[in-house]
Amino acid sequence: ASAVAFTPDGKQIAFVAGEDVWVMDRILKEPVRVTDTAHAETSLAVADDGVVWVGAWNGVYRIVEGKVEREDGPSGPVTAVLPVGKRIVTANDKGLDERVDGTWRPLPGPWSTTIPELAQVGDSLYVASWSGLYRQTGDKVEYLATPKHLLSRNLRALAVDKDGRLYVGSRGGVDVYHSGQRERAITAQQGLPSTDVH
């Protein structure tokens, strides 16, 4: 599986396998394919209301109770999807878009055009790109790209733990942020088998 997301209650899982999205009850249920397209779905996330949001080669889809619906929103390959409460943020080769109250609009900012991952920590939106890390808090956007911020500017993955720590996977290893500050860096010297972290 290339992307995995759980419902907030942990009872269902959605994942991308064989270029399609599958969903299943994680207890004694067989997975059900809910997309069957010629191109790969690239990103998925489950919102608090249980809706599965899918970034695909031709835009954004949502899956509600097993039914796939194409959104009239961002076009082109959508590389990342992030539900934040009732807001959905997506990334594509033109930057970021957001859906609020059912309406899509571009999210202004100095975003890179290659964005593999998005994450929310508290009030801050983090945008991983192949040229560094962006942090948006309110209307303020910070660009973090120097060696004091990151092991590598070529970012691959973001993850957030239950304590609000942000883990930034890159071609250099893993940077850990807590309360908006870089807490530590993890490389092969600290035991990583590879410094290319996805």
N, C-alpha and C positions, 0 to 999 in steps of 0.2 A: 504494500500500500504506500502510495506517495503522499497522501494527505489524510489525516484522521481528525475527527472532531466528535466530542460527546455531548449529549444533551445535558443541561444543567443538573438534572437529577441523576445522571450517570447511567440511566437504564437503556439508552439507545446510543448507537454509534453509527456515524457516517464515515465512509472512506472512499478513496479513489483507488481502483485496481483495474488493470487492463484498460486504462484510459476512460473508464466510466465511474459514476458514483453508485455506490451500494449503501443500503441502510439495513440495520438489523437491531433487534432487541438483543442485548448482549447475553441474555440468559436463555439457553436452549432454543434458539431460533436460527433458521438458515438465513443468510443474507439475501436481499432482494435488489436486483439491478433496477435503478430508477432512471438512468440515462443510457442511451445507446447511440452514440454519435461517432462520426468518422474522425473526430479530433479529440485530443485529451482535455479533460477538465483539469485545471491547474491548481485550484485552491478551493477550500470549503471551510465553513464555520457554522456552528449552530448557535442561534440567538436564544435569549432567555425564554422566549415563547415557544421554543422547539422547532422553529422554521430553520431548515438547512439552506444556507446561502452558498451558491456555487459560482466561482469564477471560471469562465470557459474561454475558448479561443474566439468566440464571437459575442461575448458580452456576459451578462449576469443572469443567473437563474435562481429561483427559489423552489424548494420542495416542501409542500405542505401536505401532511398526511399521505405521503407517497405520490402525490400529483406534482409533476414538474411544470412550472410556469416561467416563461421568459419575461424578464423585466424590461420595460421600456426605459433603459438607462444607458450606462456606459457601453460603448461599442469596442470592438477590437479585442485582442487578447487581454483578459483580466487576470492579473498575476497574483493578487491578494485580495481577500475579503475579510472584513472585521466588523462584527456586530457590537455596538456599544449602546446598551439600553435600547431605545427605539430608533437609534441612528445606525446606518450601515455605511462603512467607508470602504471604497475599493481603489485598487491601483491598476493602471494600465500604462501604455507607452506615452500617454499624454500627461500623466501625473495622477492626481487623486480626484475622486468624485465622492459625494456623500448623498445619502438618501435620508431625508427628514420629513416626517408626516407624509410619506408616499411620493415625494417630489425629489428628483435627482438634480444635482447642480455640481459644477466643478468646485473643488476645494482649493482656493488660491494658496499659492506658496511656491517656494523656490525648488520644488521637488525634482529629483533626478528622474529620468525616463525609464530606468531599470530598477523596479521595486519588487523584490521577492517576498517581503513580509511586512506586516503591520502588527502593532500591539498597543494596548491601552494600559497605563499604570496610573491610577488615581485620575487626576485631571489632565494628564499628558498623553498625547498621541505620539507614538514612536514609529518612524518610517525607516526601514532598513533599505538601503540602496547599494548599488555596486560602486558608489563613490562616497559612502559615509552614512552616518546616522543623523536623522532629523528628529527634533523633539518640538512638538507644538503644544503650548500651554496657552489657552485662550487665543488671542491674536498674535502672540509672539512665537516665532519659529527660530530655533537654534540649530546650527549645523555643526556636528561633532565629527571631525575627520582627522585630527592630528594624532601622533603617537601617544600623547598624554590622554587621549580619549579612547582610542581603539588600537588593537593589535594589527588590524588590517582595515582598510577602507572598503574592501570588497566583501560586503555583508551577505550572508546566506539565510540566516534564521533568527527569529526572536521567540522567546518563551518567557512567561511570567509565572513565578511561584506564588504560593498562598500568602507569603509575607510581603509581596509586592516587589520582589527582586526581579530585575530584567536581565535575562541571559541573551547575549548577542553573539551568535555564531558567525564566524568569518573564515577567510582563508588563513588567518593567523592563529586561530584558537577560539576561546570564549572570553568575552569581557562580561563582568557582572556589575550591574548598577543597582544601587539601593538609595532611595530618597533623592533621586536625581543625580547622584554622584557615582563615579566609577569606584567600586569597592575593591575589585581585584581583577587580575587577568589569569587565565588558565591556559597553559601551553603544554608542549611535550615534556618540558622540565617538571611540570606538576603531575605528569602521568597520562596526558591525552595520547591515545594511540595514533592519532592523526591531527594535524592542526587545520585541516580543511573540514570545517564543521558545518553541516547542513541542518 
